[in-house]
Amino acid sequence: MRLFKTLFYTSSLLVISLSLLSMPLVASAHSVDRYMQTVMQEKKILGAQVAVIKGDKIVFKNSYGITDVETKSAVTDANLFQINSMTKAFTGVAIMQLVEAGMLQLDDSAGQHLSGLPEHWKPIKIKHLLAHTSGLPMVLTGHLLDLIVLNDLQASWQKAKTLPMRFKENTQFNYNQTGYMLLGQIIDKYKPQGFQNFIITGQLAKAGMTKTASAAFDSTVKTNAQLVPQYFYNNQHHVFHAEYEDMLQTAAGMSSNAEELASYLISLKSKKLIQNLSALWTPVTLADGKTRSIGPIETGYAMGWQIIERENHPAVSSSGGNAVSMVIYPEDDVAVVVLTNLIGANPILFADKIAAQYIPDFKL
């Protein structure tokens, strides 16, 4: 009887202790839900998904709002969101996989790996293609996916090759999709099965991203019932579909959901995809000794990833379309994924507030 009482007492303490340990996570989840309801109302975000990682576990995930204005169906965990330029993070990992396989080096020139380039393109280093410091002419104009030759990607590519450099290599940061077209060609050279298949087999399959792999690089809702359409508000605050197809697939072609992207970050952090995360996440330093990025949060651009250098809680991020973001806080062993269907929601600006619910000393 005494042994039974001792075991009962011990097991009761264990249950109480485990309950106390779970209380902060439950409180954090409620805080995230409340915050998302507030921020979605403020920004008029129609639909969203959020996932939070702590250690090697997904400790929170939830879906919010509606998929579209026509059916007003509720967003579920099964829905997929276009991730736009977040695709560049996968391209960066793909290049690092080629580096680790001994096929190329980040300091190699584009001309070492591709023939038929204009002479003034050949010396550009691979790392500068990844970090948007190449100075290449742009295949796209400043408008939303307007090509320099309207509706003709190949003609735009050929025209870009006749244009002068925008600036001397690595003297400026200028967000530019042309470099990612070159990176896609480099990947295709060493992976004859093609860029898409290399991403699927080399990253998505290893991270268990079955829905993402199934969607592949199909960015149209017409052929994928789970894919959430994107929206934007015009100057009169009327909502419109952002209807376009991502022609530059190495730069902006993928769709995914928060849970699978969280699994991807876990696989990446645990070095299941590449070994050298330091090289992946080291920002390129310009000729003036400084690092630059899109801003206003990010301070530097690395190999397809953006860097947030700061005294407390530095981070690594990837965003797309001003609609989706994933942020890793390496020193805190926490990561956050926020997907929305609103271009202009800019979740990179509020991801810290979600992370702060799981990082006790995170003062905003």
C-alpha positions as YAML, in Angstrom:
chain: A
units: angstrom
residues:
- id: 1
  name: MET
  ca: [0.00, 0.00, 0.00]
- id: 2
  name: ARG
  ca: [2.82, 2.40, 0.85]
- id: 3
  name: LEU
  ca: [4.44, 1.66, -2.54]
- id: 4
  name: PHE
  ca: [1.13, 2.32, -4.31]
- id: 5
  name: LYS
  ca: [0.75, 5.65, -2.49]
- id: 6
  name: THR
  ca: [4.31, 6.62, -3.40]
- id: 7
  name: LEU
  ca: [3.76, 5.75, -7.06]
- id: 8
  name: PHE
  ca: [0.44, 7.61, -7.09]
- id: 9
  name: TYR
  ca: [2.04, 10.66, -5.48]
- id: 10
  name: THR
  ca: [4.95, 10.59, -7.93]
- id: 11
  name: SER
  ca: [2.74, 10.15, -10.99]
- id: 12
  name: SER
  ca: [0.45, 12.93, -9.78]
- id: 13
  name: LEU
  ca: [3.41, 15.30, -9.48]
- id: 14
  name: LEU
  ca: [4.46, 14.33, -13.01]
- id: 15
  name: VAL
  ca: [1.00, 15.07, -14.40]
- id: 16
  name: ILE
  ca: [0.91, 18.42, -12.59]
- id: 17
  name: SER
  ca: [4.41, 19.28, -13.79]
- id: 18
  name: LEU
  ca: [3.57, 18.42, -17.40]
- id: 19
  name: SER
  ca: [0.37, 20.45, -17.15]
- id: 20
  name: LEU
  ca: [2.31, 23.45, -15.86]
- id: 21
  name: LEU
  ca: [4.83, 23.09, -18.68]
- id: 22
  name: SER
  ca: [2.06, 23.07, -21.29]
- id: 23
  name: MET
  ca: [0.33, 26.15, -19.88]
- id: 24
  name: PRO
  ca: [2.68, 28.72, -21.50]
- id: 25
  name: LEU
  ca: [2.18, 27.11, -24.91]
- id: 26
  name: VAL
  ca: [-1.59, 27.18, -24.51]
- id: 27
  name: ALA
  ca: [-1.45, 30.81, -23.42]
- id: 28
  name: SER
  ca: [0.82, 31.62, -26.38]
- id: 29
  name: ALA
  ca: [-1.59, 29.94, -28.79]
- id: 30
  name: HIS
  ca: [-4.50, 32.02, -27.48]
- id: 31
  name: SER
  ca: [-2.36, 35.15, -27.81]
- id: 32
  name: VAL
  ca: [-1.52, 34.33, -31.44]
- id: 33
  name: ASP
  ca: [-5.18, 33.72, -32.25]
- id: 34
  name: ARG
  ca: [-6.20, 37.03, -30.70]
- id: 35
  name: TYR
  ca: [-3.40, 38.88, -32.46]
- id: 36
  name: MET
  ca: [-4.21, 37.35, -35.85]
- id: 37
  name: GLN
  ca: [-7.84, 38.34, -35.52]
- id: 38
  name: THR
  ca: [-6.75, 41.91, -34.79]
- id: 39
  name: VAL
  ca: [-4.15, 42.21, -37.55]
- id: 40
  name: MET
  ca: [-6.43, 40.63, -40.14]
- id: 41
  name: GLN
  ca: [-9.13, 43.14, -39.33]
- id: 42
  name: GLU
  ca: [-6.69, 46.05, -39.45]
- id: 43
  name: LYS
  ca: [-5.14, 45.01, -42.77]
- id: 44
  name: LYS
  ca: [-8.35, 43.57, -44.25]
- id: 45
  name: ILE
  ca: [-6.68, 40.22, -44.83]
- id: 46
  name: LEU
  ca: [-9.19, 37.73, -46.18]
- id: 47
  name: GLY
  ca: [-7.45, 34.47, -45.30]
- id: 48
  name: ALA
  ca: [-4.32, 33.28, -43.54]
- id: 49
  name: GLN
  ca: [-2.41, 30.36, -42.05]
- id: 50
  name: VAL
  ca: [0.15, 30.48, -39.23]
- id: 51
  name: ALA
  ca: [2.59, 27.89, -37.89]
- id: 52
  name: VAL
  ca: [5.17, 28.21, -35.12]
- id: 53
  name: ILE
  ca: [8.15, 25.94, -34.51]
- id: 54
  name: LYS
  ca: [10.01, 25.56, -31.24]
- id: 55
  name: GLY
  ca: [12.98, 23.25, -31.34]
- id: 56
  name: ASP
  ca: [12.14, 20.50, -33.80]
- id: 57
  name: LYS
  ca: [8.38, 20.56, -33.19]
- id: 58
  name: ILE
  ca: [5.44, 22.45, -34.62]
- id: 59
  name: VAL
  ca: [3.95, 23.87, -31.44]
- id: 60
  name: PHE
  ca: [1.19, 25.91, -33.05]
- id: 61
  name: LYS
  ca: [-0.76, 26.01, -36.30]
- id: 62
  name: ASN
  ca: [-4.07, 27.50, -37.24]
- id: 63
  name: SER
  ca: [-6.04, 28.81, -40.20]
- id: 64
  name: TYR
  ca: [-8.08, 31.99, -40.36]
- id: 65
  name: GLY
  ca: [-10.62, 33.76, -42.54]
- id: 66
  name: ILE
  ca: [-11.91, 32.83, -45.99]
- id: 67
  name: THR
  ca: [-10.30, 31.48, -49.13]
- id: 68
  name: ASP
  ca: [-12.07, 33.74, -51.61]
- id: 69
  name: VAL
  ca: [-14.73, 36.43, -51.89]
- id: 70
  name: GLU
  ca: [-17.00, 34.32, -54.12]
- id: 71
  name: THR
  ca: [-17.61, 31.21, -51.99]
- id: 72
  name: LYS
  ca: [-16.40, 32.62, -48.66]
- id: 73
  name: SER
  ca: [-15.19, 29.14, -47.76]
- id: 74
  name: ALA
  ca: [-13.21, 28.90, -44.53]
- id: 75
  name: VAL
  ca: [-9.45, 28.49, -44.87]
- id: 76
  name: THR
  ca: [-8.33, 25.07, -43.64]
- id: 77
  name: ASP
  ca: [-4.92, 23.49, -43.02]
- id: 78
  name: ALA
  ca: [-5.28, 21.71, -46.37]
- id: 79
  name: ASN
  ca: [-5.37, 24.92, -48.39]
- id: 80
  name: LEU
  ca: [-2.31, 26.05, -50.33]
- id: 81
  name: PHE
  ca: [-1.12, 29.63, -50.69]
- id: 82
  name: GLN
  ca: [0.99, 31.06, -53.49]
- id: 83
  name: ILE
  ca: [4.39, 31.81, -51.95]
- id: 84
  name: ASN
  ca: [5.71, 33.97, -54.80]
- id: 85
  name: SER
  ca: [9.33, 35.04, -54.20]
- id: 86
  name: MET
  ca: [9.66, 32.75, -51.20]
- id: 87
  name: THR
  ca: [10.51, 30.27, -53.95]
- id: 88
  name: LYS
  ca: [13.94, 31.93, -54.10]
- id: 89
  name: ALA
  ca: [14.80, 30.34, -50.75]
- id: 90
  name: PHE
  ca: [14.35, 26.89, -52.32]
- id: 91
  name: THR
  ca: [16.48, 27.94, -55.28]
- id: 92
  name: GLY
  ca: [19.19, 29.05, -52.84]
- id: 93
  name: VAL
  ca: [19.13, 25.65, -51.12]
- id: 94
  name: ALA
  ca: [19.26, 23.92, -54.53]
- id: 95
  name: ILE
  ca: [22.39, 25.87, -55.46]
- id: 96
  name: MET
  ca: [23.97, 25.00, -52.10]
- id: 97
  name: GLN
  ca: [23.21, 21.33, -52.76]
- id: 98
  name: LEU
  ca: [25.18, 21.61, -56.00]
- id: 99
  name: VAL
  ca: [27.99, 23.32, -54.08]
- id: 100
  name: GLU
  ca: [28.08, 20.53, -51.52]
- id: 101
  name: ALA
  ca: [28.07, 17.96, -54.34]
- id: 102
  name: GLY
  ca: [31.22, 19.61, -55.72]
- id: 103
  name: MET
  ca: [29.59, 20.76, -58.96]
- id: 104
  name: LEU
  ca: [30.19, 24.48, -58.47]
- id: 105
  name: GLN
  ca: [31.29, 27.17, -56.00]
- id: 106
  name: LEU
  ca: [29.51, 30.36, -54.97]
- id: 107
  name: ASP
  ca: [32.46, 32.41, -56.20]
- id: 108
  name: ASP
  ca: [32.34, 30.79, -59.65]
- id: 109
  name: SER
  ca: [31.38, 33.03, -62.54]
- id: 110
  name: ALA
  ca: [28.23, 32.40, -64.56]
- id: 111
  name: GLY
  ca: [30.41, 31.98, -67.65]
- id: 112
  name: GLN
  ca: [32.16, 28.97, -66.09]
- id: 113
  name: HIS
  ca: [28.88, 27.06, -66.17]
- id: 114
  name: LEU
  ca: [26.80, 28.52, -69.00]
- id: 115
  name: SER
  ca: [27.65, 29.08, -72.64]
- id: 116
  name: GLY
  ca: [26.01, 31.59, -74.94]
- id: 117
  name: LEU
  ca: [25.92, 34.43, -72.42]
- id: 118
  name: PRO
  ca: [26.71, 38.02, -73.40]
- id: 119
  name: GLU
  ca: [30.37, 38.76, -72.72]
- id: 120
  name: HIS
  ca: [29.55, 41.28, -69.99]
- id: 121
  name: TRP
  ca: [27.42, 38.69, -68.17]
- id: 122
  name: LYS
  ca: [30.04, 35.94, -68.05]
- id: 123
  name: PRO
  ca: [32.14, 37.27, -65.10]
- id: 124
  name: ILE
  ca: [29.16, 37.66, -62.73]
- id: 125
  name: LYS
  ca: [29.55, 35.46, -59.66]
- id: 126
  name: ILE
  ca: [26.87, 32.95, -58.69]
- id: 127
  name: LYS
  ca: [26.57, 34.44, -55.19]
- id: 128
  name: HIS
  ca: [25.79, 37.84, -56.73]
- id: 129
  name: LEU
  ca: [23.02, 36.30, -58.84]
- id: 130
  name: LEU
  ca: [21.54, 34.89, -55.62]
- id: 131
  name: ALA
  ca: [21.88, 38.14, -53.66]
- id: 132
  name: HIS
  ca: [20.54, 40.57, -56.30]
- id: 133
  name: THR
  ca: [23.84, 42.40, -56.60]
- id: 134
  name: SER
  ca: [24.67, 41.29, -60.16]
- id: 135
  name: GLY
  ca: [23.79, 44.50, -62.00]
- id: 136
  name: LEU
  ca: [22.02, 42.50, -64.72]
- id: 137
  name: PRO
  ca: [19.33, 44.16, -66.86]
- id: 138
  name: MET
  ca: [15.83, 43.22, -65.76]
- id: 139
  name: VAL
  ca: [13.55, 40.81, -67.61]
- id: 140
  name: LEU
  ca: [10.62, 42.32, -65.74]
- id: 141
  name: THR
  ca: [9.55, 45.95, -65.58]
- id: 142
  name: GLY
  ca: [8.57, 47.64, -62.34]
- id: 143
  name: HIS
  ca: [4.95, 46.60, -62.71]
- id: 144
  name: LEU
  ca: [3.51, 43.34, -61.40]
- id: 145
  name: LEU
  ca: [5.17, 40.69, -63.58]
- id: 146
  name: ASP
  ca: [5.14, 42.86, -66.71]
- id: 147
  name: LEU
  ca: [7.78, 41.53, -69.08]
- id: 148
  name: ILE
  ca: [9.96, 43.90, -71.10]
- id: 149
  name: VAL
  ca: [8.37, 42.22, -74.14]
- id: 150
  name: LEU
  ca: [4.74, 41.87, -73.10]
- id: 151
  name: ASN
  ca: [3.49, 38.27, -72.69]
- id: 152
  name: ASP
  ca: [6.61, 36.74, -74.23]
- id: 153
  name: LEU
  ca: [9.20, 35.37, -71.82]
- id: 154
  name: GLN
  ca: [11.67, 34.15, -74.46]
- id: 155
  name: ALA
  ca: [11.56, 37.43, -76.36]
- id: 156
  name: SER
  ca: [12.06, 39.29, -73.09]
- id: 157
  name: TRP
  ca: [15.06, 37.08, -72.29]
- id: 158
  name: GLN
  ca: [16.62, 37.74, -75.68]
- id: 159
  name: LYS
  ca: [16.04, 41.48, -75.39]
- id: 160
  name: ALA
  ca: [17.54, 41.57, -71.87]
- id: 161
  name: LYS
  ca: [20.76, 40.07, -73.26]
- id: 162
  name: THR
  ca: [21.14, 43.09, -75.54]
- id: 163
  name: LEU
  ca: [20.75, 45.66, -72.77]
- id: 164
  name: PRO
  ca: [23.62, 47.28, -70.83]
- id: 165
  name: MET
  ca: [24.36, 46.40, -67.21]
- id: 166
  name: ARG
  ca: [22.42, 48.44, -64.69]
- id: 167
  name: PHE
  ca: [25.50, 48.94, -62.50]
- id: 168
  name: LYS
  ca: [28.91, 47.43, -61.86]
- id: 169
  name: GLU
  ca: [28.66, 44.03, -60.20]
- id: 170
  name: ASN
  ca: [28.27, 44.09, -56.41]
- id: 171
  name: THR
  ca: [28.23, 47.87, -56.07]
- id: 172
  name: GLN
  ca: [24.48, 48.04, -55.45]
- id: 173
  name: PHE
  ca: [21.55, 45.94, -54.30]
- id: 174
  name: ASN
  ca: [18.73, 45.83, -56.84]
- id: 175
  name: TYR
  ca: [16.00, 43.20, -56.62]
- id: 176
  name: ASN
  ca: [16.16, 41.42, -59.95]
- id: 177
  name: GLN
  ca: [14.56, 38.25, -61.31]
- id: 178
  name: THR
  ca: [17.01, 37.90, -64.22]
- id: 179
  name: GLY
  ca: [19.70, 36.40, -61.98]
- id: 180
  name: TYR
  ca: [17.31, 33.66, -60.92]
- id: 181
  name: MET
  ca: [16.64, 32.75, -64.55]
- id: 182
  name: LEU
  ca: [20.40, 32.18, -64.90]
- id: 183
  name: LEU
  ca: [20.43, 30.12, -61.70]
- id: 184
  name: GLY
  ca: [17.65, 27.96, -63.12]
- id: 185
  name: GLN
  ca: [19.72, 27.33, -66.23]
- id: 186
  name: ILE
  ca: [22.72, 26.35, -64.10]
- id: 187
  name: ILE
  ca: [20.58, 23.89, -62.12]
- id: 188
  name: ASP
  ca: [19.13, 22.45, -65.36]
- id: 189
  name: LYS
  ca: [22.67, 21.88, -66.67]
- id: 190
  name: TYR
  ca: [23.70, 19.71, -63.73]
- id: 191
  name: LYS
  ca: [20.29, 18.15, -63.07]
- id: 192
  name: PRO
  ca: [18.97, 17.02, -66.46]
- id: 193
  name: GLN
  ca: [15.64, 16.04, -64.91]
- id: 194
  name: GLY
  ca: [15.07, 19.77, -64.57]
- id: 195
  name: PHE
  ca: [14.80, 22.44, -61.91]
- id: 196
  name: GLN
  ca: [11.30, 21.50, -60.78]
- id: 197
  name: ASN
  ca: [12.07, 17.83, -60.28]
- id: 198
  name: PHE
  ca: [15.30, 18.66, -58.47]
- id: 199
  name: ILE
  ca: [13.37, 20.85, -55.99]
- id: 200
  name: ILE
  ca: [10.72, 18.16, -55.51]
- id: 201
  name: THR
  ca: [13.10, 15.21, -55.03]
- id: 202
  name: GLY
  ca: [15.94, 17.08, -53.34]
- id: 203
  name: GLN
  ca: [13.91, 19.16, -50.90]
- id: 204
  name: LEU
  ca: [10.13, 18.66, -50.81]
- id: 205
  name: ALA
  ca: [10.25, 14.86, -50.61]
- id: 206
  name: LYS
  ca: [12.92, 14.95, -47.91]
- id: 207
  name: ALA
  ca: [10.86, 17.39, -45.84]
- id: 208
  name: GLY
  ca: [7.61, 15.43, -46.26]
- id: 209
  name: MET
  ca: [5.95, 18.23, -48.24]
- id: 210
  name: THR
  ca: [3.50, 16.05, -50.18]
- id: 211
  name: LYS
  ca: [0.87, 18.75, -50.86]
- id: 212
  name: THR
  ca: [3.53, 21.20, -52.01]
- id: 213
  name: ALA
  ca: [5.09, 18.57, -54.27]
- id: 214
  name: SER
  ca: [1.70, 17.65, -55.70]
- id: 215
  name: ALA
  ca: [1.00, 21.29, -56.56]
- id: 216
  name: ALA
  ca: [4.49, 21.52, -58.10]
- id: 217
  name: PHE
  ca: [4.81, 24.89, -59.81]
- id: 218
  name: ASP
  ca: [1.18, 25.25, -60.87]
- id: 219
  name: SER
  ca: [0.16, 28.69, -59.62]
- id: 220
  name: THR
  ca: [-3.39, 28.78, -61.00]
- id: 221
  name: VAL
  ca: [-6.50, 28.09, -58.94]
- id: 222
  name: LYS
  ca: [-8.23, 26.77, -62.05]
- id: 223
  name: THR
  ca: [-6.37, 23.47, -61.84]
- id: 224
  name: ASN
  ca: [-5.92, 23.11, -58.08]
- id: 225
  name: ALA
  ca: [-9.01, 23.23, -55.90]
- id: 226
  name: GLN
  ca: [-6.97, 23.68, -52.71]
- id: 227
  name: LEU
  ca: [-5.03, 26.71, -53.98]
- id: 228
  name: VAL
  ca: [-6.20, 30.01, -52.49]
- id: 229
  name: PRO
  ca: [-6.40, 32.96, -54.91]
- id: 230
  name: GLN
  ca: [-4.47, 36.12, -54.15]
- id: 231
  name: TYR
  ca: [-6.03, 39.57, -53.80]
- id: 232
  name: PHE
  ca: [-5.02, 43.21, -53.64]
- id: 233
  name: TYR
  ca: [-6.81, 46.44, -52.79]
- id: 234
  name: ASN
  ca: [-6.79, 49.34, -55.24]
- id: 235
  name: ASN
  ca: [-6.55, 53.01, -54.27]
- id: 236
  name: GLN
  ca: [-10.30, 53.07, -53.65]
- id: 237
  name: HIS
  ca: [-9.95, 50.12, -51.24]
- id: 238
  name: HIS
  ca: [-11.82, 47.76, -53.57]
- id: 239
  name: VAL
  ca: [-10.57, 44.18, -53.59]
- id: 240
  name: PHE
  ca: [-9.44, 42.53, -56.82]
- id: 241
  name: HIS
  ca: [-7.99, 39.19, -57.87]
- id: 242
  name: ALA
  ca: [-4.25, 39.27, -58.50]
- id: 243
  name: GLU
  ca: [-4.46, 37.09, -61.57]
- id: 244
  name: TYR
  ca: [-1.09, 36.17, -62.99]
- id: 245
  name: GLU
  ca: [0.98, 33.11, -63.65]
- id: 246
  name: ASP
  ca: [4.53, 32.89, -62.32]
- id: 247
  name: MET
  ca: [6.56, 32.50, -65.48]
- id: 248
  name: LEU
  ca: [9.89, 32.81, -63.68]
- id: 249
  name: GLN
  ca: [9.56, 29.59, -61.71]
- id: 250
  name: THR
  ca: [13.01, 29.67, -60.15]
- id: 251
  name: ALA
  ca: [12.04, 33.00, -58.61]
- id: 252
  name: ALA
  ca: [8.34, 32.79, -57.82]
- id: 253
  name: GLY
  ca: [6.57, 29.64, -58.88]
- id: 254
  name: MET
  ca: [5.61, 27.58, -55.84]
- id: 255
  name: SER
  ca: [2.57, 27.08, -53.61]
- id: 256
  name: SER
  ca: [2.51, 25.57, -50.12]
- id: 257
  name: ASN
  ca: [0.85, 25.72, -46.72]
- id: 258
  name: ALA
  ca: [2.05, 26.78, -43.29]
- id: 259
  name: GLU
  ca: [2.34, 23.27, -41.86]
- id: 260
  name: GLU
  ca: [4.49, 21.96, -44.71]
- id: 261
  name: LEU
  ca: [6.68, 25.07, -44.73]
- id: 262
  name: ALA
  ca: [7.17, 24.59, -40.99]
- id: 263
  name: SER
  ca: [8.26, 21.00, -41.69]
- id: 264
  name: TYR
  ca: [10.64, 22.38, -44.30]
- id: 265
  name: LEU
  ca: [12.24, 24.73, -41.79]
- id: 266
  name: ILE
  ca: [12.65, 21.86, -39.32]
- id: 267
  name: SER
  ca: [14.37, 19.78, -42.01]
- id: 268
  name: LEU
  ca: [16.57, 22.68, -43.01]
- id: 269
  name: LYS
  ca: [17.59, 23.55, -39.45]
- id: 270
  name: SER
  ca: [18.40, 19.89, -38.72]
- id: 271
  name: LYS
  ca: [20.65, 19.83, -41.83]
- id: 272
  name: LYS
  ca: [18.68, 17.16, -43.66]
- id: 273
  name: LEU
  ca: [18.81, 19.26, -46.84]
- id: 274
  name: ILE
  ca: [22.25, 20.88, -46.72]
- id: 275
  name: GLN
  ca: [25.08, 20.93, -44.21]
- id: 276
  name: ASN
  ca: [26.40, 24.48, -44.55]
- id: 277
  name: LEU
  ca: [23.66, 26.74, -43.25]
- id: 278
  name: SER
  ca: [26.24, 29.41, -42.48]
- id: 279
  name: ALA
  ca: [27.06, 29.83, -46.18]
- id: 280
  name: LEU
  ca: [23.35, 29.81, -47.07]
- id: 281
  name: TRP
  ca: [22.62, 32.55, -44.56]
- id: 282
  name: THR
  ca: [25.70, 34.77, -44.89]
- id: 283
  name: PRO
  ca: [24.72, 38.06, -46.54]
- id: 284
  name: VAL
  ca: [26.75, 39.33, -49.47]
- id: 285
  name: THR
  ca: [28.86, 42.37, -48.57]
- id: 286
  name: LEU
  ca: [28.89, 45.08, -51.21]
- id: 287
  name: ALA
  ca: [32.01, 46.86, -52.46]
- id: 288
  name: ASP
  ca: [31.42, 49.65, -49.90]
- id: 289
  name: GLY
  ca: [31.57, 47.12, -47.05]
- id: 290
  name: LYS
  ca: [27.85, 47.23, -46.30]
- id: 291
  name: THR
  ca: [24.98, 44.77, -46.68]
- id: 292
  name: ARG
  ca: [21.62, 45.72, -48.11]
- id: 293
  name: SER
  ca: [18.25, 44.14, -48.71]
- id: 294
  name: ILE
  ca: [14.67, 45.02, -49.53]
- id: 295
  name: GLY
  ca: [13.90, 46.42, -46.06]
- id: 296
  name: PRO
  ca: [12.61, 47.88, -43.86]
- id: 297
  name: ILE
  ca: [13.21, 44.90, -41.53]
- id: 298
  name: GLU
  ca: [15.84, 42.97, -43.48]
- id: 299
  name: THR
  ca: [19.41, 44.27, -43.42]
- id: 300
  name: GLY
  ca: [21.12, 41.94, -45.89]
- id: 301
  name: TYR
  ca: [20.52, 39.41, -48.66]
- id: 302
  name: ALA
  ca: [22.20, 36.01, -48.64]
- id: 303
  name: MET
  ca: [21.81, 32.94, -50.88]
- id: 304
  name: GLY
  ca: [18.11, 33.36, -51.63]
- id: 305
  name: TRP
  ca: [17.39, 34.28, -47.99]
- id: 306
  name: GLN
  ca: [17.19, 37.63, -46.26]
- id: 307
  name: ILE
  ca: [19.02, 38.48, -43.05]
- id: 308
  name: ILE
  ca: [17.74, 40.50, -40.10]
- id: 309
  name: GLU
  ca: [20.82, 41.59, -38.18]
- id: 310
  name: ARG
  ca: [20.12, 43.18, -34.79]
- id: 311
  name: GLU
  ca: [21.46, 43.04, -31.27]
- id: 312
  name: ASN
  ca: [18.66, 40.90, -29.89]
- id: 313
  name: HIS
  ca: [16.88, 38.05, -31.66]
- id: 314
  name: PRO
  ca: [18.59, 38.23, -35.07]
- id: 315
  name: ALA
  ca: [16.73, 36.31, -37.74]
- id: 316
  name: VAL
  ca: [16.76, 34.82, -41.22]
- id: 317
  name: SER
  ca: [13.72, 35.32, -43.41]
- id: 318
  name: SER
  ca: [12.11, 34.59, -46.75]
- id: 319
  name: SER
  ca: [9.08, 36.47, -48.05]
- id: 320
  name: GLY
  ca: [7.04, 36.66, -51.21]
- id: 321
  name: GLY
  ca: [4.57, 38.97, -52.89]
- id: 322
  name: ASN
  ca: [4.34, 41.09, -49.75]
- id: 323
  name: ALA
  ca: [1.85, 38.37, -48.79]
- id: 324
  name: VAL
  ca: [3.81, 35.54, -47.12]
- id: 325
  name: SER
  ca: [6.82, 35.25, -44.82]
- id: 326
  name: MET
  ca: [8.77, 32.66, -42.87]
- id: 327
  name: VAL
  ca: [11.24, 33.79, -40.22]
- id: 328
  name: ILE
  ca: [13.82, 31.76, -38.32]
- id: 329
  name: TYR
  ca: [15.26, 33.00, -35.02]
- id: 330
  name: PRO
  ca: [18.40, 30.80, -34.72]
- id: 331
  name: GLU
  ca: [19.48, 31.98, -31.26]
- id: 332
  name: ASP
  ca: [16.00, 31.33, -29.85]
- id: 333
  name: ASP
  ca: [15.37, 28.04, -31.72]
- id: 334
  name: VAL
  ca: [12.01, 29.38, -32.86]
- id: 335
  name: ALA
  ca: [10.55, 29.91, -36.33]
- id: 336
  name: VAL
  ca: [7.31, 31.44, -37.62]
- id: 337
  name: VAL
  ca: [5.43, 30.93, -40.89]
- id: 338
  name: VAL
  ca: [2.70, 33.39, -41.90]
- id: 339
  name: LEU
  ca: [0.80, 32.96, -45.16]
- id: 340
  name: THR
  ca: [-1.91, 35.34, -46.36]
- id: 341
  name: ASN
  ca: [-3.82, 35.75, -49.61]
- id: 342
  name: LEU
  ca: [-3.39, 39.52, -49.62]
- id: 343
  name: ILE
  ca: [-0.65, 41.24, -51.59]
- id: 344
  name: GLY
  ca: [0.38, 44.10, -49.33]
- id: 345
  name: ALA
  ca: [-0.33, 42.33, -46.03]
- id: 346
  name: ASN
  ca: [3.45, 42.32, -45.39]
- id: 347
  name: PRO
  ca: [3.57, 39.64, -42.66]
- id: 348
  name: ILE
  ca: [7.32, 40.25, -42.31]
- id: 349
  name: LEU
  ca: [6.29, 43.40, -40.43]
- id: 350
  name: PHE
  ca: [4.32, 41.50, -37.78]
- id: 351
  name: ALA
  ca: [5.99, 38.07, -37.64]
- id: 352
  name: ASP
  ca: [8.07, 39.27, -34.67]
- id: 353
  name: LYS
  ca: [4.90, 39.80, -32.64]
- id: 354
  name: ILE
  ca: [3.90, 36.18, -33.18]
- id: 355
  name: ALA
  ca: [7.39, 34.95, -32.35]
- id: 356
  name: ALA
  ca: [7.37, 37.04, -29.16]
- id: 357
  name: GLN
  ca: [4.60, 34.80, -27.80]
- id: 358
  name: TYR
  ca: [7.10, 31.93, -27.77]
- id: 359
  name: ILE
  ca: [10.29, 33.86, -26.89]
- id: 360
  name: PRO
  ca: [9.86, 35.11, -23.31]
- id: 361
  name: ASP
  ca: [12.38, 37.96, -23.41]
- id: 362
  name: PHE
  ca: [11.46, 39.26, -26.88]
- id: 363
  name: LYS
  ca: [10.79, 42.97, -26.35]
- id: 364
  name: LEU
  ca: [9.24, 44.68, -29.37]
...
